Amino acid sequence: MRANERMTMMRRLARICSVAILASTILMAAAPPLLAQQLGPDGAPNPTASVASEQQLLQQVPRIVGHIAQPNERERVLMQPAGRLWDHFHEITLRWLGAIAILGMIAALGAAYLIMGRLRISKGRSGQKVPRFNSFERFSHWLTAVSFVVLGLTGLNITFGKILLLPVVGPEAFSSLSQAAKYVHNFVSVAFVIGLILIVALWIKDNIPRKVDIDWIRQGGGFIKTKHAPSGRFNAGEKLIFWFALGAGIAVIISGGLLMFPFYVTDIEGMQIAQVVHAVIALLFVAVIIAHIYIGTLGMEGAFEAMARGDVDLNWAKEHHDQWLAQLEREGRRVQSRQEAVN
């Protein structure tokens, strides 16, 4: 019996060995393709070649949520694929957009100055001044203008600071400067809101579109010396800037408020949208205001005096705002005019 048992045992071991050898042969035959998939182009092993990539996983669900002991449900988001798109937009796309908008506007204004030069008062200065803006109107304008410049500079640091300022001042100085700029940006925004409310309340009635604005456009807006462009207190170009400033101002105020008080109203997706809206509108806003500053200073003779001193030359008023001047005469307000010697 013992001999028979031994023979049976030997047969079973032989069968097991045969199966093992056959399985090993099959695995070895399939091994080269598997090894080829796990090797990188340089021949080094690639442990992730046979598994799903991170990008494939992120495409399966809009976000990956972990179960953690965090009372705030919105802070349980561990990874968000949209954040990668936002980061690419902020670090690359936004910079290109800002550079094109701002540098493009500066280039266009430079070309206009080289081609047309400064728009002079065709009949020269009369020496007689006409009141245009009172003290409160000028205060409201400069409050809005100065706060906008500060907001623009501190905001541009967020977009361009790392590539323009950081290499110059170094990491430590840039970090301190950026932190200070953030606080200045937040606090000065209050002054901008107040200024915007004031200028809208003061000038909205004078910026309602009227028929004369169409004539102003047809006559070249005063930039064609052989044509006269009629206008009221504000011409069509100034009205466009007014309404753009109002719309853009509302957009940056709302989006900026969401950024200053994160997650009080919206979630992480809403915060990303608010940041995109705030950045894009702000860059376009800066480009438009650069054009406004150019026309009010270098581009047109006599325009800056309106906001610097509150009055303008009589001949300037006749050329650029004749209907407004006629209204002043009808109302008897020209009596406030004063004579000045022509330089």
VOVO-359374 format. One record per residue: x, y, z of N, C-alpha, C, CB in turn. Coordinates in steps of 0.001 Angstrom, whole numbers, plus 500000, padded with zeros to 6 digits. Glycine has a CB too. Layout:
! VOVO-359374
XYZXYZXYZXYZ...
! end
This chain:
! VOVO-359374
500835498810500000500000500000500000500876501249500000499052500001501215501940501166500774502804502326500835503449502595499474503874502131501906503792501545498743504382501727497423503387502368496467504863500391496863502124501897496530501073502485495675500835503951496023499754501694495817500842504255497322500625505647497737501760506537497230500515505746499279502987505998497302504115506776496816504015507036495310505420506059497136503588506010494571503435506175493127502369507215492805503082504838492470501265507172493565500186508155493350500670509562493643498968507829494231501420509702494724501967511009495092502901511540494019502703510922496424503753510666493472504689511072492445503973511543491188505623509932492114502882510817490823502114511203489646501484512603489828501016510153489363500968512863491048500339514168491297501373515300491209499654514180492687502567515050491754503619516046491677504046516294490236504811515615492508504079515199489454504447515347488042503425516204487302504568513969487369502126515982487584501080516781486922501188518263487325499669516229487282501423518512488623501540519897489088502712520596488421501699519943490612503832519887488334505003520457487682504746520748486218506184519528487820504008519826485556503693520035484136502844521284483946502962518810483557501835521447484828500969522638484742501777523909484998499799522539485756502659523856485990503469525027486315504390525410485169504287524770487567505002524375484537505886524643483398505118525258482244506575523357482938503892524727481970503067525263480887502669526708481162501815524403480693502281526985482415501898528362482762503075529315482645501332528418484181504238528846483071505429529688482971505775529991481532506607529024483653505611528970480668505895529170479240504970530229478641505746527842478470503688530153479009502709531127478483503034532527478968501273530747478906503373532674480252503698533986480806504946534561480177503875533897482306505932533682479944507160534162479327506920534622477895508222533076479354506015533960477213505702534374475841505011535729475818504821533328475154504206535984476868503484537260476913504293538354477583502166537089477638505396537984478210506170538963478972506767540075478130507261538273479700507360539825476949507977540908476180507051542069475869508504540369474909505769541833475394504899542988475164504648543772476431503583542544474578504446543052477582504181543763478828505374544594479245503817542786479933506566544002479129507764544730479488507964545933478583508970543821479426507623545757477307507768546863476362506857548011476738507468546399474937505650547701477260504737548760477649505223549483478896503349548196477880505990548785479752506416549376480999507761550069480898506470548335482051508351550065479739509616550746479540509387552059478818510593549863478759510081553098479275509968554380478627510805554440477375510365555475479566510774555604476679511554555728475435513053555617475656511251557045474768513512555878476901514938555762477185515319554389477706515349556808478181514355553445477747514628552102478220514442551922479704515995551723477860514178553007480446513977552913481890512551552460482185514269554269482577512347551738483264510986551294483616510054552471483847511018550415484865508831552320483362507792553331483543506649552710484337507286553881482166506601552915485643505601552221486471504173552634486188505889552458487912503959553771485515502583554233485264502108553912483856502485555727485497502912553188483087502540552951481683501322552060481564503700552327480925501154551139482484500057550182482354498848550569483191500525548801482750498851551801483744497718552251484550497115553480483902498147552553486011495929553875484369495267555063483841496031556301484265493803555140484320496161557262483334496883558489483637496047559384484538497259559227482349496730560354485155496028561291486030494993562095485255497021562234486709495346562497484034494419563271483229493167562469482893495098563740481955493335561144482632492169560303482360491259560217483576492609558902481936491865560124484749491051560086485963490289561391486164491929559804487180490962562542485907490326563830486118489182564075485141491346564932485999489263563428483969488197563593482995486949562795483335488686563200481641487068561861484248485916561024484585484906561769485426486364559778485314485363562639486310484464563363487204484919564813487252484441562729488636484002565764487498484398567168487536485319567504488688483190568028487609485290566726489750486189566968490860486299565713491707485709568156491704487364565630492486487584564499493373487373564978494800489011563891493184486437564368495494486064564804496828486472563745497830484554565090496919487128564161498889487524563226499934486658563392501165488988563415500296486527562346501931485750562390503168486705562733504306485010561025503434486682563991504709487581564456505756486764565153506837488664565408505182487370565303508007486692565938509133486782567451509003487299565474510474486098568026508017486096569450507761484662569948507794486770569776506407484314570814508722482924571272508826482406571955507566482791572214509981483270572714506883482859573428505687482901572481504495483759574659505442481748572206503925481679571235502828482456571684501607480242570988502444482518572991501342483211573492500160484719573311500266482883574956499945485249573170501479486682573000501651487103571534501606487118573617502956486165570639501282486509569228501177486989568842499780485320568384501555486981569786498865487434569500497507488950569343497523486997570626496516489423568140497146490855567866497159491513568245495847491107566406497455490865567923494725491422568254493413490281568694492510492193567040492792490538569727491709489543570250490791490176570469489429488933571557491327489788569700488423490404569860487097490275571266486531489790568887486133489154571965486831488987573325486310490051574267486844487608573859486661490611573916487997491678574744488539492897574772487647492064574258489901493147573694486924494278573668485993494029574614484823494525572235485477492814574633484330492473575564483263492595577001483749491056575296482745492134577265484981492229578605485544493686579018485700491508578673486895494519578105486170495925578417486359496600578726485027496634577262487056496272577963483987496835578221482656496363579571482135496443577100481666495096579891482359494573581190481921495275582323482651493055581273482154495444582166483972496031583238484772497514583426484463495844582948486255498236582344484253499673582423484075500096582683482625500302581157484559499258582335481665499657582456480257498679583320479455499761581068479621497423582867479359496453583549478497496227584989478922495133582803478501496054585205480220495768586552480711496924587512480432495473586515482210498140587013480548499289587875480274499341588297478808500581587163480653499056587358477928499031587708476512497909588695476216498870586450475654496732588452476793495601589359476581495923590760477084494344588824477281496506590841478278496851592145478825497906592854478004497325591999480238498914592116477570499971592724476764499428593250475441501086591716476505498564592471474806497985592898473521497109594126473713497163591756472884496261594127474750495334595237474967496071596520475329494338594885476066496975596443476287497634597653476785498715598144475826498242597392478159499615597249475427500668597664474499500094598022473130501715596554474354499038597306472726498387597644471462497778599027471491497323596628471134497151599389472610496573600728472728497664601793472719495735600841474010498757601551473435499859602517473451500449602679472050500955602074474446500599601574471335501139601640469975500198602413469051501377600224469421498894602187469184497922602893468337497927604390468626496509602324468549498010604750469907498045606166470255499342606812469780497886606348471767500448606071469887501713606594469390501666606839467889502843605638469725501048605917467153500916606088465711500028607284465381500351604818465074498947607447466157498057608583465927498773609911466166496828608483466830499622609926467192500350611167467476501366611472466374501061611072468839502033610440465874503008610651464808502346611095463515503803609384464567501145610586463257500459610900461999499750612254462072499446609798461657498977612465463148498153613673463234498745614744464134496784613318463728499610614327465060500141615292466003499099615682467034500639616520465274499382616743467758498435617229468759497337618043468104499151618067469820496102617807468540494962618527467972494930619927468577493616617767468239495327620914467790495417622288468261494087623019468129496493623031467497493963624116468868492813625017468697493030625774467392492651626015469927492163625549466426492414626047465068492530627570465010491305625589464139491734628278465791491765629745465780492679630319466853490366630294465964493377629443467551494245629922468610493465630266469861495023631123468144494163630577470917493510630913472169492953632332472116494485630763473338491755632459472648491088633761472660491468634588473876489588633579472619491931633908474930492216634615476173491019634722477078492730635976475878489840634309476601488613634352477406488288632947477869487422634957476601488008632798479160487762631496479750486281631284480031488564631340481026485859630034479837484476629642480083484460628576481162483791629129478784483674628726482234483625627697483287483032626399482761482805628194484488483711625297483057483236623993482555482902623033483694484293623359481643483763622882484671483505621979485791483727622726487097484414620720485716482784622568488035482954623208489331483880622375490219481589623410490015484132622853491424485105622207492310484682620805492697485310623036493558483401620610492974482951619282493396483036618282492255481521619347493925482756618712491040482877617829489883484334617416489670482327618518488621485247618376489824486664618040489654487147617115490770487516619319489623486677617347491995487050616463493101486574615036492836486463616982494428485347614883492377484805613553492093485596612863490992483330613649491696485948613633489964486725613057488864488104612607489338486868614072487723488807613466490083490165613121490507490169612028491554490874614344491045489141611964492379489030610858493333488942609533492586487796611042494251488115609505491557487976608288490753489237608000489959486786608408489808489829609046489371491007608860488516492218608371489308491350610166487808492514609026490429493692608648491212493520607249491790493943609666492342492339606953492320492119605614492875492199604557491779490754605541493586491746604886490578491833603919489478493285603643489104491064604430488250494116604686489077495529604489488749496196603590489783496261605844488667495901603825491066496476602987492120495989601548491989496119603544493510494698601376491736494155600028491554494766599360490334492630600075491418494966600133489263495546599564488061496972599077488275495516600576486954497785599883488938499182599501489161499285598305490100499974600683489732498543598324491191498608597197492125497986595942491531497908597552493433496984596105490684496386594939490038497265594351488963495063595300489452497933595207488196498841594709487162500006593936487760499366595861486322500346594240489005501414593491489663501050592016489812501717594095491033499754591734489994499312590348490137499550589574488846497826590293490526499301590227487724499417589548486438500847589545485897498498590198485435501530590675486007502840590803485367503997590896486351502850592008484485503703590965487654504768591172488628505817590084488630504189591285489982505403588834488515506350587724488598507317587683487424505603586420488678506911588178486272507795588126485105508522589444484862506999587753483872508027590564485439508669591855485204509380592395486443507643592857484734508732592295487591509276592909488797510122591956489630508160593443489636509697590707489730510420589738490551511887589584490153509738588402490470512226589450488867513651589315488516514483590547488863513787589030487040513835591703489017514573592943489265514824593151490757513809594140488691513773592961491594513898593276493020514221592057493872512625593906493517514027590862493346514314589665494121513091589144494863515420589944495102513141587884495314511965587241495926511474587920497200512282585810496234512387588276498115511957588836499394511288590196499219513145588961500337511913591068498455511334592391498226510028592286497453512320593286497473509988591375496486508754591212495706507622590693496579508985590257494526507930589773497490506908589244498379506331590339499272507480588119499231507206591159499851506744592249500715505959593286499923507930592916501414506463593624498752505791594607497902504414594111497460506652594925496675504318592844497083503045592292496624502023592228497756503256590900496033502484591905498951501567591866500083501035593267500386502266591275501322501921594257500367501480595634500588500537596088499480502688596577500673500855595706498235500008596088497101498608595501497234500641595632495785498525594296497783497208593672497953496343594479498925497361592222498458496926594893500034496170595672501015495796597044500466496977595830502304496744597667499766496440598960499155495308598818498149497688599546498474495358597759497347494322597513496341492948597378496991494648596248495534492876596632498069491586596401498724491020597679499335491730595335499803491870598465500003491373599661500686491070600798499713492385600128501718491900600961498694491674602037497725490421601768496884492903602195496809490030600515496781488819600190496017487591600894496583488589598680496007487599601179497873486475601901498489486385603317497909486637601959500042487534603982497763487550605328497184487070605301495732488967605933497262487445604260494992487004604154493596485492604001493513487690602970492902484919603196494381483470603002494381482764604325494666483060601935495423483256605061495656482642606343495994482767607316494829483287606936497257483949607388494235484153608293493113483272607954491926485591608273492694483149606659491625482308606246490493480850606620490733482430604730490255480379606429491948478995606796492275478791608301492091478644606378493730479771609101492504479646610555492401479596611029490950480803611226493118480520610528490111480542611015488733479321610538487954481819610558488031478808609368488291477589608904487636476414609800488032477297607426488005476318610107489317475219610966489778475320612370489176475218611053491314476540612869489004476725614229488500476508614340486992478111614713488845476937613325486237477022613484484784476146612544483965478416613302484366475367611726484603474595610773483799473588611491482906473869609773484708473039612591483376472057613313482562472686613929481322471387614398483387473972614284481412474662614879480263475248613834479325475763615798480740475168612567479687475719611496478859474654610634478197476611610627479687473416611079478237472355610377477514472583610548476010470941610912477927472594609481475226472809609620473770471740610485473125472827608243473096472176611351472218471270612249471505471629612278470018471327613678472107470764612926469249470954612966467800472258613647467425469790613680467136472656614635468187473881615354467865475103614432467906474071616519468831475013613357468665476140612422468732476374611732467395475899611375469820475304611474466666475448610878465330476160611849464394474063610490464748475786613130464480476450614135463649477924614262464018475752615493463792478225614150465301479618614234465751480448613116465133479699614168467289479888611923465099480593610784464502480759610978462997479836609471464787479714611451462350479776611659460895480841612687460514478411612110460366481057613659461360482022614716461072483433614384461549481569616000461705483638613147461950484979612715462317485378612997463737485943613342461437484433613382464573484713613566465990485684614677466317485229612320466541485801615653465428486704616769465693488146616517465291486659617106467133488431615314464790489808614998464409490085615303462938490102613535464692489063615681462191489247616106460803489170617632460783488163615458459843490269618271460502490356619719460655489439620476459703491773620165460445489071619880458587488218620575457621486740620455457965488460620031456227486394619692459008484992619510459380484773619933460822484560618046459181483564620401461084483198620797462444482242619752463021482546622221462461482610619198464179481791618167464823481005618792465969482672616992465338479696618927465818478888619548466876478773618630468093477485619896466345478619619237469261478541618440470475477907619244471597479930617951470889477271618509472527476759619109473748477860619183474791475561618315474284477488619070476067478501619175477110479537618056476987477844619137478492479076616858476605479985615741476344479716615219474941479812614604477406480793614931474193480606614418472839480396612903472872481818614776471952480202612321471696479888610891471623481032610034472150479567610493470187482275610447471889483415609688472397483462609692473916484712610250471840483236610843474515483223610941475971482069610141476573483126612404476401480969610115475874479820609344476353480117607842476311478567609664475508480795607409475261481162605995475194482071605613476352481849605681473862483025606482476663483910606212477794483129606210479097485038607247477857482182607120479234481360607180480454480593605885480664480381608358480386479900605419479626479082604214479776479948602964479896478124604072478591481088602960479225482005601839479416482529601821480846483175601918478419482913602999481359483410603071482727482343602632483721483877604489483050481099602982483458480017602575484359479832601062484329478702603278483979479745600485483127479561599031483018480748598255483547479311598644481581481950598669483137483148597981483608483337598178485101484380598475482855483007599372485591483128599626487016482230598733487839482818601058487310480997598560487400480072597664488106480600596234488092478667597719487469481132595804486943481645594431486825482827594199487763482064594139485375483783595144487810484946594935488672484588595093490147486060595910488301483595595914490445483177596074491842482531594792492358482197597258491982481628594221491568480953592987492004481946591832492083479797592627491040482728591639491026483706590533491036484767590758492093484369590378489658485187592002492287486171592285493324485631592043494721486645593706493208484354592347494924483749592060496218483725590578496522482350592608496269483454589760495508483474588309495702484874587816496042482959587597494450485890588442495456487269588037495738487732588508497115488205588582494667487256589669497557487644590178498868487002589385500006487268591644498986485832588819499733485134588027500741484863586631500162483796588727501183485914585815500047485792584521499350484847583560500055487154583873499218484065582844499259483215581730499685482018582160500539484041580738500456481795583477500682480610583898501407479352583743500550480761585344501868479524583912499244478380583861498331478481582688497377478273585155497543479684582370496922479848581367495871480865580314496286480279582030494554480991579276495451481934578192495716483216578422494932481316576822495354484067577373494845485361577544494215485226577853492719486204576298494419484254577234492041484057577542490621483649578992490437482998576616490006482767579465491308482349580861491233483488581825491503481234581116492207484385581449492414485546582284492701486460582384491480486322581725493902486628581266490790487478581279489596486855582145488500487702579842489076485547582046488326484868582882487330484992584353487708483378582483487202484824584670488979484942586056489429486336586606489161484616586162490918487356585780489379488715586233489142488960586490487658489711585209489671488447585611486805488611585787485360487910587057484892488061584565484600486674587246485333485913588445484952486632589701485442484471588389485530487057589676486688487719590841487273488999591185486506488041590585488758489803590184486191491074590428485521490881590920484089491912589164485523490002590268483332489802590633481921489221592039481804488870589615481225488153592322482572487533593640482511488512594723482961486267593674483377489280594432483989490237595417484492491302595747483444490903594900485772491809594739482738492819594997481711492250595842480569493366593674481161491048595525480134490410596335479095490135597754479603489098595673478627489742597846480861489500599142481500490770599997481459489025598948482965491890599400481809493165600115481798493488600617480390494296599206482314493273599770479384493573600160478006492716601349477564493353598974477060491429601321477911490531602415477532490904603707478251489076602045477842491237603617479535491585604816480287492911605402479800491663604500481786493817604573479312495048605104478711494703606012477532495981603948478249493757605589476697493315606427475578492657607708476083492338605651474680491864607585477139491202608760477715492230609759478246490241608337478845493255609261478919494301610132479453495072610809478312495268609324480351495350610052477263496085610615476130495316611771475500496361609531475080494041611558475227493243612602474570493116613823475471491841612067474200492976613599476776492794614719477695494070615460478046492168614233478939495206614975477610496477615630477933497269615933476660497313614746478882497976614955476170498868615153475037498125615271473715499851614024474961497007614594473594496347614507472298495571615739471889495440613363472295495086616553472843494230617691472508494620618919473322492753617345472749494903619976472655495258621218473327494048621790474067495803622242472316494266622194475304493216622864476073492282621951476820492424623699475182492349620632476587491395619727477243491725619547478715491382618366476545493002619446479064493378619174480446492999620324481380494871618908480534492920621522480855492584622676481679491204622544482314492649623940480850490309621827481646488952621687482170488950621020483533488090620890481203489803619991483713489865619285484985490945619840485919490113617817484738491906620545485365492955621111486208492494622388486890494203621386485385491799623267486127491395624554486687489882624755486701492038625667485911489171623958485890487715624078485871487159624897484735487259624661487129488032625572483959487538626361482840488318626024481582487633627862483145487793626456480432488423626194479140488421627477478329487693625051478374489253627505477326489296628667476439488019628739475607490538628606475517487593629958475318486355630161474567486428629516473186486058631654474429487522629679472495487650629086471156487646627558471225488942629577470474488234626983472272488193625525472452486755625063472616489039625093473676485983625785473415484578625423473630483782625517472330483948626331474699484060626537471521483351626680470253483659625519469308483720628007469589484906625076469299485303624018468374484819622637468805486800624002468232484795622369470092484542621007470553483199620800471242485616620604471478482586621867471748481317621715472472480438622939472215481565621529474005480174623196470946479469624422470566478039624478471099479448624553469064477335623352471077475948623353471560475887623571473070475253622034471195476841623040473780476913623292475222477193624772475485478008622410475877478090625358474704478406626771474857477181627631474556479573627163473940476439627260473519475220628007473187474199627916474319474603627479471876474109626775474957473191626617476084473608627506477259473136625146476526474906627601477503475386628488478566475004629940478280476912628364478722475124630345477030474778631710476654473295631967476837475182631985475213472460630985476489471024631149476674470661631262478156470273629980476037471409630554478980471128630574480411471801631736481126471564629278481036472571632521480386473231633660480979474396633311481875472260634437481738474951632126481731476035631687482603477397632124482083476004630182482755477440632701480896478714633166480353479246634380481119478558633511478873478419634966481973478867636138482725479997635768483673477701636756483507480175634452483935481242634012484821482600633965484115480908632649485386482568634195482817483817634133482066484749635251482489483547634209480563486028635043482318487005636066482671488043636178481566487679635743484024488643637312481501489640637588480465491025637181480975489621639099480061491832636602480088493208636295480401494079636712479244493388634807480715495240637139479532496180637530478474496640636305477745497387638300479043496730636408476458497184635293475649498705635214475754496725635447474165499197634004476135500644633814476270501302633857474893500961632471476982
! end
